[in-house]
């Protein structure tokens, strides 16, 4: 037996390195290296686990809904042809993934001692059944498997399971092949119903489907509310037609000593006019954002009565609509309900010769909306269609917006839902009624070209004239006519330009277009796409693409396009604010003190002189309009 020599105090407490400490540093470095390797390995395992817990590839987050902890489904899906289709109430694409078993689903298993289960396997002649441990009962089980799984347990676990067995479902739930289980009288083998759990991928898929279902249900609910609203508005318009309701005066108040409020007409001026008609004491009404007020004037002596006198003074008040009650008696009114008859336009009138590059400019405005004030501003400043020699505005309500500015009636409600294949306004029905009014009025025959623009479209007729002249020089305007396309993807609605012959062709082929697009386009497209497809597939009018026709949010835009500084673009869209509209227009329109200007262009090919008359802004006429608003009527 060997003993170590005792060390001196200097060796025990010396601060300097000794020979023995240098030898022991080797294993220390190895220990540190080993710990670093273990740490790196654990980090790698953690990274693998995190990557494994990421969502599946089919779970693509497109947008995040506020107030929810889950990602919302995409708003678009592919149709049979591979095109992007907007998810709406009538065609909604649910997530295509495996969501696993339904909630609260259970799987039947047989639990018992391993020896008893083996005997049961031999008796039932089921050698392929595998006996699993009880701890695996928490795993997800296949509901489609007609054979129950076998789980072995000990006596203590078996006693706990006996209290959880659903005895009522035991006899009928067993497959006939396993009916021999009932013959086991030892009580050690039991039937157990265990919950079926989803995998993580299935849980994510189920959450995805739940959000999509809720989103779809909300769309269906909103569509039902819209249908109820549209039905009520159509009923109101039909009532106005049968009672021959008169014009509503905008920015006009009827001062009266006798006035009272009627809440039945608070929704709109049309409702207020209806409430005035229902009240036999009402002689006039005024509607504003504060409500509907019915008016009555004191009786005048016989010597002061004037024939057809309304006895109301027209006072200028911004934002107020006023008018008189409708007729008490009903009369027939041509309101069309059948979808085919709505699209069956009247026969057009014969072709009428007109000046080269002449335009009939028109727009359809939505009553009681921002478009009304925008149109008044355009009329006062001679913007948009009011620069054309021939123009007219239409609406579903007869309104006098200013002196010499009155809407012509369109027999429709102008109520459109944002839905369809592209999630746009389904306004084809309203514009078909608008086209019907244009055909019946016949004013489009005064010019070679029909120009329809939206109220929020900034456009310049003097830029369009050279394009029309060039088109007339290189193409024939004979039937079926020509229309100008403003977007590579197809015609867009902010500005639509049709030759007189093309518009007559539209009237002739509209019934055929309805039947050709009745399975999809009539109910899924806006008027611009419907018109484009009608010409392409049925009318065969020639489409000419003009790249410099339109710049807007959805087509032909570039960084800074809203500044309207591009001098070669005909139209910009949208500008719904009057200040922005004026700013955009002011950069391209030269102010002139003369009301009209004559532009003469000589065509080099035919040496033909063409004269086009355009109207420009006149400051004196703006003053005239101001005093007209004060003293009119």
BAMARVEX-501659 format. One record per residue (C-alpha): residue number from 1; residue in three letters; y, z, x. Coordinates in steps of 0.1 Angstrom, whole numbers, plus 5000, padded with zeros to 4 digits. Layout:
NUM;ALA;Y;Z;X;
...
***
This chain:
1;UNK;5000;5000;5000;
2;UNK;5033;4988;5014;
3;UNK;5066;5005;5010;
4;UNK;5101;4989;5013;
5;UNK;5124;5002;5039;
6;UNK;5153;5022;5025;
7;UNK;5187;5004;5027;
8;UNK;5218;5020;5041;
9;UNK;5249;5027;5020;
10;UNK;5267;4998;5037;
11;UNK;5240;4974;5026;
12;UNK;5240;4987;4990;
13;UNK;5278;4987;4985;
14;UNK;5289;4959;5007;
15;UNK;5311;4933;4990;
16;UNK;5302;4905;5013;
17;UNK;5273;4882;5007;
18;UNK;5240;4891;5023;
19;UNK;5210;4871;5031;
20;UNK;5191;4885;5000;
21;UNK;5219;4875;4976;
22;UNK;5219;4840;4989;
23;UNK;5183;4837;4982;
24;UNK;5186;4850;4946;
25;UNK;5214;4824;4938;
26;UNK;5189;4796;4936;
27;UNK;5171;4809;4905;
28;UNK;5205;4816;4888;
29;UNK;5216;4781;4891;
30;UNK;5183;4769;4877;
31;UNK;5187;4793;4848;
32;UNK;5222;4779;4840;
33;UNK;5210;4744;4842;
34;UNK;5181;4752;4819;
35;UNK;5206;4767;4794;
36;UNK;5228;4736;4796;
37;UNK;5198;4714;4789;
38;UNK;5188;4735;4759;
39;UNK;5224;4734;4746;
40;UNK;5225;4696;4750;
41;UNK;5192;4692;4732;
42;UNK;5204;4714;4703;
43;UNK;5236;4695;4701;
44;UNK;5216;4662;4699;
45;UNK;5194;4677;4672;
46;UNK;5225;4688;4652;
47;UNK;5240;4654;4655;
48;UNK;5208;4638;4642;
49;UNK;5208;4662;4613;
50;UNK;5244;4654;4604;
51;UNK;5238;4617;4606;
52;UNK;5207;4621;4584;
53;UNK;5227;4640;4558;
54;UNK;5252;4611;4554;
55;UNK;5254;4594;4520;
56;UNK;5232;4563;4516;
57;UNK;5246;4528;4523;
58;UNK;5248;4519;4486;
59;UNK;5272;4548;4480;
60;UNK;5305;4530;4488;
61;UNK;5335;4551;4480;
62;UNK;5363;4528;4467;
63;UNK;5387;4552;4451;
64;UNK;5390;4590;4448;
65;UNK;5398;4604;4414;
66;UNK;5422;4633;4413;
67;UNK;5409;4665;4397;
68;UNK;5373;4657;4407;
69;UNK;5352;4666;4437;
70;UNK;5332;4633;4435;
71;UNK;5339;4598;4445;
72;UNK;5345;4573;4416;
73;UNK;5325;4541;4413;
74;UNK;5339;4507;4422;
75;UNK;5361;4490;4396;
76;UNK;5346;4456;4402;
77;UNK;5311;4441;4401;
78;UNK;5295;4407;4406;
79;UNK;5286;4384;4377;
80;UNK;5256;4360;4376;
81;UNK;5276;4335;4396;
82;UNK;5287;4359;4423;
83;UNK;5323;4362;4411;
84;UNK;5341;4395;4410;
85;UNK;5344;4409;4375;
86;UNK;5365;4438;4364;
87;UNK;5346;4467;4348;
88;UNK;5358;4471;4312;
89;UNK;5345;4486;4280;
90;UNK;5324;4456;4271;
91;UNK;5309;4447;4305;
92;UNK;5304;4476;4328;
93;UNK;5281;4476;4358;
94;UNK;5264;4509;4364;
95;UNK;5253;4519;4399;
96;UNK;5220;4503;4409;
97;UNK;5202;4532;4426;
98;UNK;5173;4556;4421;
99;UNK;5186;4588;4404;
100;UNK;5152;4604;4403;
101;UNK;5138;4624;4374;
102;UNK;5160;4634;4345;
103;UNK;5175;4669;4344;
104;UNK;5152;4698;4335;
105;UNK;5121;4677;4341;
106;UNK;5089;4695;4348;
107;UNK;5056;4685;4364;
108;UNK;5022;4699;4354;
109;UNK;5001;4714;4382;
110;UNK;4969;4734;4384;
111;UNK;4971;4766;4404;
112;UNK;4942;4788;4414;
113;UNK;4921;4801;4443;
114;UNK;4909;4774;4467;
115;UNK;4873;4781;4459;
116;UNK;4878;4776;4422;
117;UNK;4897;4744;4427;
118;UNK;4870;4730;4449;
119;UNK;4845;4737;4422;
120;UNK;4867;4720;4396;
121;UNK;4870;4690;4419;
122;UNK;4833;4687;4421;
123;UNK;4828;4692;4384;
124;UNK;4855;4666;4375;
125;UNK;4844;4642;4402;
126;UNK;4879;4638;4416;
127;UNK;4873;4637;4454;
128;UNK;4907;4621;4461;
129;UNK;4927;4650;4448;
130;UNK;4942;4669;4476;
131;UNK;4946;4707;4475;
132;UNK;4980;4717;4487;
133;UNK;4995;4751;4495;
134;UNK;5016;4768;4469;
135;UNK;5047;4766;4490;
136;UNK;5048;4729;4485;
137;UNK;5053;4733;4448;
138;UNK;5090;4732;4454;
139;UNK;5088;4696;4466;
140;UNK;5097;4667;4443;
141;UNK;5066;4656;4422;
142;UNK;5058;4622;4407;
143;UNK;5061;4622;4370;
144;UNK;5042;4589;4366;
145;UNK;5010;4604;4382;
146;UNK;4986;4609;4353;
147;UNK;4965;4634;4374;
148;UNK;4980;4669;4381;
149;UNK;4982;4682;4416;
150;UNK;4961;4711;4428;
151;UNK;4977;4741;4445;
152;UNK;4958;4770;4460;
153;UNK;4971;4806;4458;
154;UNK;4960;4841;4465;
155;UNK;4953;4868;4439;
156;UNK;4988;4884;4442;
157;UNK;5005;4850;4438;
158;UNK;4982;4842;4409;
159;UNK;4992;4873;4390;
160;UNK;5028;4864;4393;
161;UNK;5022;4829;4380;
162;UNK;5003;4841;4349;
163;UNK;5035;4854;4334;
164;UNK;5052;4820;4339;
165;UNK;5026;4798;4322;
166;UNK;5036;4781;4290;
167;UNK;5005;4787;4269;
168;UNK;5018;4766;4240;
169;UNK;5018;4734;4260;
170;UNK;4985;4740;4278;
171;UNK;4959;4724;4255;
172;UNK;4977;4691;4244;
173;UNK;4994;4684;4277;
174;UNK;4962;4680;4298;
175;UNK;4949;4645;4303;
176;UNK;4915;4639;4285;
177;UNK;4899;4634;4319;
178;UNK;4907;4670;4329;
179;UNK;4897;4686;4296;
180;UNK;4869;4704;4315;
181;UNK;4895;4728;4328;
182;UNK;4894;4746;4295;
183;UNK;4859;4755;4302;
184;UNK;4869;4777;4332;
185;UNK;4867;4811;4317;
186;UNK;4872;4831;4348;
187;UNK;4910;4832;4343;
188;UNK;4917;4824;4379;
189;UNK;4927;4788;4374;
190;UNK;4960;4782;4355;
191;UNK;4982;4754;4344;
192;UNK;5017;4757;4358;
193;UNK;5049;4737;4349;
194;UNK;5071;4734;4379;
195;UNK;5106;4719;4379;
196;UNK;5110;4685;4394;
197;UNK;5137;4684;4421;
198;UNK;5157;4654;4432;
199;UNK;5161;4644;4468;
200;UNK;5196;4644;4483;
201;UNK;5199;4606;4478;
202;UNK;5188;4609;4442;
203;UNK;5213;4637;4436;
204;UNK;5241;4616;4450;
205;UNK;5230;4587;4428;
206;UNK;5229;4609;4398;
207;UNK;5264;4621;4405;
208;UNK;5275;4585;4409;
209;UNK;5260;4575;4376;
210;UNK;5275;4605;4358;
211;UNK;5310;4595;4369;
212;UNK;5304;4559;4360;
213;UNK;5292;4569;4325;
214;UNK;5322;4591;4320;
215;UNK;5345;4563;4331;
216;UNK;5328;4538;4308;
217;UNK;5329;4563;4279;
218;UNK;5367;4567;4285;
219;UNK;5371;4530;4284;
220;UNK;5352;4527;4251;
221;UNK;5373;4555;4237;
222;UNK;5406;4538;4248;
223;UNK;5394;4505;4234;
224;UNK;5387;4521;4200;
225;UNK;5422;4537;4200;
226;UNK;5437;4503;4208;
227;UNK;5418;4485;4180;
228;UNK;5431;4511;4155;
229;UNK;5466;4506;4168;
230;UNK;5464;4468;4167;
231;UNK;5450;4470;4132;
232;UNK;5479;4491;4121;
233;UNK;5505;4469;4137;
234;UNK;5490;4437;4122;
235;UNK;5491;4454;4088;
236;UNK;5528;4462;4094;
237;UNK;5536;4426;4104;
238;UNK;5518;4412;4074;
239;UNK;5537;4436;4051;
240;UNK;5570;4425;4066;
241;UNK;5560;4389;4060;
242;UNK;5550;4394;4024;
243;UNK;5583;4413;4017;
244;UNK;5605;4388;4035;
245;UNK;5621;4413;4059;
246;UNK;5654;4403;4073;
247;UNK;5670;4403;4108;
248;UNK;5673;4435;4129;
249;UNK;5706;4438;4148;
250;UNK;5702;4452;4183;
251;UNK;5729;4474;4199;
252;UNK;5744;4478;4164;
253;UNK;5749;4509;4143;
254;UNK;5757;4511;4105;
255;UNK;5782;4540;4101;
256;UNK;5778;4556;4067;
257;UNK;5789;4588;4050;
258;UNK;5755;4592;4033;
259;UNK;5726;4593;4058;
260;UNK;5693;4611;4061;
261;UNK;5664;4611;4084;
262;UNK;5629;4597;4075;
263;UNK;5601;4606;4099;
264;UNK;5579;4578;4085;
265;UNK;5599;4553;4105;
266;UNK;5602;4571;4138;
267;UNK;5577;4548;4156;
268;UNK;5598;4516;4158;
269;UNK;5626;4498;4140;
270;UNK;5600;4478;4120;
271;UNK;5586;4511;4107;
272;UNK;5621;4523;4099;
273;UNK;5628;4491;4079;
274;UNK;5596;4497;4060;
275;UNK;5606;4533;4052;
276;UNK;5640;4520;4040;
277;UNK;5623;4496;4017;
278;UNK;5601;4523;4002;
279;UNK;5631;4544;3995;
280;UNK;5650;4529;3965;
281;UNK;5682;4547;3975;
282;UNK;5683;4532;4010;
283;UNK;5707;4503;4016;
284;UNK;5704;4501;4054;
285;UNK;5689;4518;4083;
286;UNK;5696;4526;4120;
287;UNK;5668;4534;4145;
288;UNK;5671;4548;4180;
289;UNK;5651;4570;4203;
290;UNK;5663;4600;4182;
291;UNK;5645;4588;4151;
292;UNK;5649;4567;4119;
293;UNK;5681;4572;4098;
294;UNK;5685;4557;4063;
295;UNK;5719;4548;4051;
296;UNK;5738;4545;4018;
297;UNK;5774;4537;4010;
298;UNK;5794;4551;3981;
299;UNK;5797;4528;3951;
300;UNK;5828;4506;3952;
301;UNK;5850;4498;3922;
302;UNK;5843;4465;3905;
303;UNK;5876;4450;3917;
304;UNK;5866;4458;3954;
305;UNK;5831;4444;3952;
306;UNK;5825;4412;3971;
307;UNK;5798;4388;3965;
308;UNK;5768;4393;3989;
309;UNK;5786;4421;4007;
310;UNK;5765;4445;4027;
311;UNK;5793;4471;4028;
312;UNK;5783;4482;4063;
313;UNK;5805;4479;4093;
314;UNK;5786;4467;4125;
315;UNK;5795;4491;4153;
316;UNK;5784;4485;4188;
317;UNK;5761;4513;4200;
318;UNK;5737;4506;4229;
319;UNK;5700;4510;4222;
320;UNK;5703;4512;4184;
321;UNK;5686;4488;4159;
322;UNK;5700;4484;4124;
323;UNK;5691;4463;4094;
324;UNK;5687;4461;4057;
325;UNK;5656;4468;4035;
326;UNK;5631;4441;4027;
327;UNK;5624;4426;3993;
328;UNK;5607;4450;3969;
329;UNK;5585;4422;3955;
330;UNK;5557;4407;3975;
331;UNK;5553;4369;3980;
332;UNK;5526;4348;3997;
333;UNK;5528;4348;4035;
334;UNK;5507;4325;4058;
335;UNK;5491;4351;4079;
336;UNK;5460;4338;4097;
337;UNK;5430;4361;4102;
338;UNK;5401;4337;4111;
339;UNK;5398;4333;4150;
340;UNK;5391;4296;4148;
341;UNK;5421;4289;4125;
342;UNK;5443;4309;4149;
343;UNK;5433;4285;4177;
344;UNK;5435;4254;4154;
345;UNK;5471;4242;4162;
346;UNK;5489;4219;4138;
347;UNK;5490;4182;4145;
348;UNK;5518;4174;4169;
349;UNK;5547;4151;4161;
350;UNK;5550;4116;4176;
351;UNK;5562;4112;4212;
352;UNK;5600;4113;4215;
353;UNK;5617;4096;4244;
354;UNK;5640;4119;4265;
355;UNK;5660;4118;4297;
356;UNK;5642;4120;4330;
357;UNK;5636;4155;4344;
358;UNK;5650;4170;4311;
359;UNK;5637;4204;4303;
360;UNK;5632;4225;4271;
361;UNK;5631;4261;4284;
362;UNK;5617;4289;4263;
363;UNK;5603;4324;4265;
364;UNK;5584;4349;4243;
365;UNK;5598;4384;4245;
366;UNK;5581;4416;4234;
367;UNK;5602;4434;4208;
368;UNK;5616;4469;4214;
369;UNK;5607;4466;4251;
370;UNK;5626;4463;4284;
371;UNK;5624;4425;4280;
372;UNK;5651;4427;4253;
373;UNK;5677;4441;4276;
374;UNK;5666;4418;4304;
375;UNK;5670;4388;4281;
376;UNK;5705;4399;4270;
377;UNK;5715;4403;4306;
378;UNK;5702;4368;4314;
379;UNK;5721;4353;4284;
380;UNK;5754;4370;4295;
381;UNK;5751;4357;4331;
382;UNK;5735;4323;4323;
383;UNK;5703;4331;4342;
384;UNK;5668;4319;4336;
385;UNK;5663;4296;4306;
386;UNK;5700;4299;4297;
387;UNK;5708;4275;4325;
388;UNK;5689;4248;4307;
389;UNK;5705;4223;4284;
390;UNK;5679;4231;4256;
391;UNK;5665;4266;4252;
392;UNK;5650;4290;4226;
393;UNK;5636;4325;4226;
394;UNK;5608;4337;4203;
395;UNK;5594;4371;4193;
396;UNK;5572;4387;4167;
397;UNK;5603;4404;4152;
398;UNK;5634;4386;4139;
399;UNK;5662;4401;4160;
400;UNK;5698;4393;4168;
401;UNK;5703;4405;4204;
402;UNK;5738;4392;4208;
403;UNK;5762;4367;4192;
404;UNK;5745;4333;4192;
405;UNK;5713;4349;4205;
406;UNK;5687;4353;4178;
407;UNK;5649;4352;4182;
408;UNK;5627;4328;4162;
409;UNK;5597;4344;4145;
410;UNK;5562;4341;4158;
411;UNK;5534;4348;4133;
412;UNK;5516;4374;4154;
413;UNK;5517;4411;4164;
414;UNK;5520;4405;4202;
415;UNK;5496;4435;4208;
416;UNK;5474;4428;4238;
417;UNK;5448;4449;4256;
418;UNK;5445;4450;4294;
419;UNK;5408;4442;4298;
420;UNK;5387;4411;4301;
421;UNK;5371;4396;4332;
422;UNK;5401;4402;4354;
423;UNK;5416;4434;4338;
424;UNK;5447;4414;4327;
425;UNK;5465;4413;4293;
426;UNK;5443;4395;4267;
427;UNK;5473;4377;4252;
428;UNK;5458;4343;4243;
429;UNK;5460;4350;4206;
430;UNK;5497;4358;4208;
431;UNK;5505;4328;4228;
432;UNK;5485;4304;4206;
433;UNK;5508;4316;4177;
434;UNK;5537;4310;4200;
435;UNK;5526;4275;4207;
436;UNK;5521;4270;4169;
437;UNK;5558;4280;4164;
438;UNK;5569;4256;4191;
439;UNK;5550;4227;4176;
440;UNK;5563;4234;4141;
441;UNK;5599;4237;4153;
442;UNK;5596;4205;4173;
443;UNK;5625;4213;4197;
444;UNK;5603;4205;4227;
445;UNK;5606;4169;4218;
446;UNK;5642;4169;4230;
447;UNK;5630;4169;4266;
448;UNK;5603;4154;4288;
449;UNK;5592;4188;4301;
450;UNK;5584;4221;4284;
451;UNK;5591;4251;4307;
452;UNK;5578;4284;4295;
453;UNK;5588;4315;4316;
454;UNK;5583;4352;4313;
455;UNK;5614;4374;4309;
456;UNK;5608;4391;4342;
457;UNK;5606;4358;4361;
458;UNK;5635;4349;4384;
459;UNK;5636;4311;4385;
460;UNK;5661;4284;4393;
461;UNK;5662;4252;4372;
462;UNK;5682;4233;4398;
463;UNK;5653;4237;4422;
464;UNK;5628;4225;4397;
465;UNK;5647;4193;4388;
466;UNK;5639;4174;4421;
467;UNK;5602;4184;4417;
468;UNK;5601;4170;4382;
469;UNK;5618;4138;4393;
470;UNK;5594;4133;4421;
471;UNK;5565;4138;4397;
472;UNK;5579;4113;4373;
473;UNK;5582;4087;4401;
474;UNK;5547;4090;4414;
475;UNK;5527;4098;4382;
476;UNK;5526;4085;4347;
477;UNK;5535;4109;4319;
478;UNK;5515;4091;4292;
479;UNK;5488;4110;4273;
480;UNK;5470;4132;4281;
481;UNK;5500;4142;4302;
482;UNK;5507;4163;4333;
483;UNK;5511;4200;4340;
484;UNK;5521;4217;4372;
485;UNK;5499;4243;4388;
486;UNK;5516;4271;4406;
487;UNK;5487;4289;4424;
488;UNK;5457;4278;4444;
489;UNK;5434;4300;4423;
490;UNK;5446;4284;4391;
491;UNK;5476;4284;4367;
492;UNK;5495;4317;4365;
493;UNK;5516;4327;4335;
494;UNK;5551;4337;4350;
495;UNK;5561;4300;4348;
496;UNK;5542;4272;4331;
497;UNK;5555;4236;4331;
498;UNK;5540;4210;4308;
499;UNK;5550;4175;4301;
500;UNK;5558;4167;4264;
501;UNK;5526;4146;4262;
502;UNK;5505;4174;4278;
503;UNK;5518;4199;4252;
504;UNK;5509;4174;4224;
505;UNK;5474;4171;4240;
506;UNK;5470;4209;4238;
507;UNK;5478;4208;4201;
508;UNK;5452;4181;4195;
509;UNK;5423;4196;4215;
510;UNK;5429;4233;4208;
511;UNK;5399;4235;4183;
512;UNK;5375;4220;4208;
513;UNK;5388;4243;4235;
514;UNK;5381;4273;4212;
515;UNK;5345;4263;4207;
516;UNK;5339;4254;4244;
517;UNK;5351;4289;4255;
518;UNK;5340;4309;4225;
519;UNK;5311;4326;4244;
520;UNK;5334;4341;4271;
521;UNK;5369;4327;4278;
522;UNK;5384;4333;4243;
523;UNK;5378;4370;4246;
524;UNK;5379;4376;4284;
525;UNK;5409;4355;4296;
526;UNK;5447;4356;4293;
527;UNK;5466;4327;4280;
528;UNK;5473;4312;4314;
529;UNK;5437;4309;4324;
530;UNK;5427;4298;4288;
531;UNK;5454;4270;4290;
532;UNK;5443;4259;4324;
533;UNK;5406;4257;4315;
534;UNK;5414;4240;4282;
535;UNK;5432;4212;4301;
536;UNK;5405;4209;4328;
537;UNK;5374;4209;4306;
538;UNK;5386;4194;4273;
539;UNK;5421;4180;4274;
540;UNK;5418;4164;4308;
541;UNK;5455;4166;4314;
542;UNK;5463;4159;4351;
543;UNK;5470;4191;4371;
544;UNK;5493;4188;4401;
545;UNK;5496;4217;4425;
546;UNK;5531;4226;4437;
547;UNK;5530;4251;4465;
548;UNK;5567;4260;4463;
549;UNK;5566;4267;4426;
550;UNK;5559;4304;4424;
551;UNK;5558;4335;4447;
552;UNK;5545;4367;4431;
553;UNK;5524;4398;4437;
554;UNK;5491;4381;4430;
555;UNK;5497;4347;4446;
556;UNK;5517;4329;4473;
557;UNK;5534;4360;4487;
558;UNK;5543;4370;4522;
559;UNK;5560;4400;4538;
560;UNK;5596;4402;4525;
561;UNK;5591;4376;4497;
562;UNK;5608;4399;4472;
563;UNK;5641;4394;4490;
564;UNK;5643;4360;4473;
565;UNK;5658;4345;4504;
566;UNK;5634;4315;4504;
567;UNK;5656;4286;4492;
568;UNK;5627;4263;4485;
569;UNK;5608;4285;4460;
570;UNK;5614;4278;4423;
571;UNK;5604;4311;4408;
572;UNK;5598;4348;4419;
573;UNK;5579;4373;4398;
574;UNK;5581;4401;4387;
575;UNK;5615;4417;4385;
576;UNK;5615;4440;4355;
577;UNK;5646;4459;4365;
578;UNK;5680;4443;4356;
579;UNK;5696;4454;4389;
580;UNK;5668;4439;4410;
581;UNK;5668;4408;4389;
582;UNK;5705;4402;4394;
583;UNK;5702;4409;4431;
584;UNK;5674;4384;4435;
585;UNK;5692;4358;4415;
586;UNK;5725;4364;4432;
587;UNK;5711;4353;4465;
588;UNK;5704;4319;4453;
589;UNK;5728;4310;4425;
590;UNK;5763;4299;4433;
591;UNK;5790;4312;4409;
592;UNK;5810;4285;4392;
593;UNK;5840;4288;4369;
594;UNK;5829;4257;4350;
595;UNK;5804;4260;4322;
596;UNK;5784;4228;4330;
597;UNK;5778;4208;4361;
598;UNK;5764;4173;4365;
599;UNK;5738;4166;4391;
600;UNK;5732;4130;4399;
601;UNK;5701;4119;4419;
602;UNK;5693;4084;4429;
603;UNK;5656;4075;4432;
604;UNK;5651;4053;4462;
605;UNK;5620;4036;4448;
606;UNK;5635;4024;4415;
607;UNK;5673;4028;4423;
608;UNK;5675;4046;4389;
609;UNK;5703;4071;4383;
610;UNK;5692;4103;4366;
611;UNK;5717;4128;4351;
612;UNK;5706;4164;4345;
613;UNK;5728;4189;4328;
614;UNK;5726;4225;4339;
615;UNK;5747;4255;4327;
616;UNK;5762;4279;4352;
617;UNK;5778;4312;4349;
618;UNK;5814;4313;4336;
619;UNK;5833;4346;4339;
620;UNK;5855;4338;4309;
621;UNK;5825;4334;4287;
622;UNK;5812;4369;4298;
623;UNK;5846;4383;4285;
624;UNK;5841;4363;4253;
625;UNK;5806;4379;4248;
626;UNK;5820;4413;4254;
627;UNK;5846;4410;4226;
628;UNK;5820;4393;4204;
629;UNK;5798;4424;4207;
630;UNK;5826;4446;4195;
631;UNK;5839;4425;4166;
632;UNK;5809;4405;4155;
633;UNK;5801;4406;4118;
***
